[in-house]
Amino acid sequence: MPWDWSALLPHYGTHRPSRRFGGRWAHRHTGLVARSPQASRTLPAEVLDDVASVVGAEVTLLSRLPGGVNEGAIRVQLAGRADAVLKAVPRGHANDLDETLRAQRVVEHMRRRGYPTPAWLGVGATATHVWHLMDFVDAAPVQELTPSIVDQLMEIIELQAGQASEHHDHWSYAWRVATGQELAVAGLSGYSSVVSALVERLRLMCADVVPPREAPDMVHADLNPSNVLVRDGAVVAVVDIGNAGSGTRATDLTTLQWHTFQDPLDGVRRRLWTRILVVVGWEGAAVLAATQILLQLEWPIRLGRHDVVAGVVERGHRALDELNALR
């Protein structure tokens, strides 16, 4: 039976290393107009004022865009300029602004190398929220991965090779998750016997893997279909890059692979496995597969989406069977 993953797509594939602390930001005030009550109802007025002050122009909120977490993404109009996209999230850590500024630097670095992610127009923070504003791309999230789209994404991921520019190491984080050293996934075995059996299989597979020695590539860290924008069958943008950092690009290949279990994509899965093995070898692939599976389990269990867990377990075992067949 096919499983419906759409409700959790914004979360799937997210690799989130430990946060750091520090950072402040100051702005001058201009103005803002809220055309859509629905778009603005969850954003405090001071957030909207801060956005207007940073861009130096009147900002009109137009409509909420599909996808996204927390407050989500809002399409806005800048006076005298093209439309843009505003994303604001509640502050959870003292260094949230620093992390958003880090992501902005990754965006600028990768755009200079032809990586198709929208330019960031501004970043800021209030006492309650951190936000960023980016160019609006007139395209829709991919509804179904096709061999052509996956091939395009594989080539886009190759642009990340050797492009680590910020120390935000998803590779070491994946190793800690896979070897049971991250608290976020430490209690999964207690959920059920079938989950426990899968977790134990993952632990045994990764028990003797040594820590990775380098993190040479840029890593998007959440390359799921909802973050891929397409137009007329062509990938035109990769978005939601706020957790980007360093590591191995095989992280993003592994996340992409998680969404290719449909039968017509069996050939695509083989090509993805082949490239992952070329980049990180079998043990590295095992660590990334284990991390992907454990994080896929953590989200629905934490959110109470118990109907999803069985499908994750099924996919997890299938992925491990495929990987073991390539050993």
Secondary structure, DSSP 8 states (H G I E B T S, - for coil): -----GGGTTTTT------------------EEE--HHHHTTS-HHHHHHHHHHHTS-EEEEEE-SS-STT-EEEEEETTS-EEEEEEEE--STTHHHHHHHHHHHHHHHHTTT-----EEEEEE-SSEEEEEEE----EE-SS--HHHHHHHHHHHHTTTT---S--BHHHHHHHHHTT--GGGTTGGGS-HHHHHHHHHHHHHHTT----S---EEE-S---GGGEEEETTEEEEE---TT-EEE-THHHHHHHHHT--SGGGHHHHHHHHHHHHHHHHHHHHHHHHHHHHHHHHHHHHHHT-HHHHHHHHHHHHHHHHHHHHT-
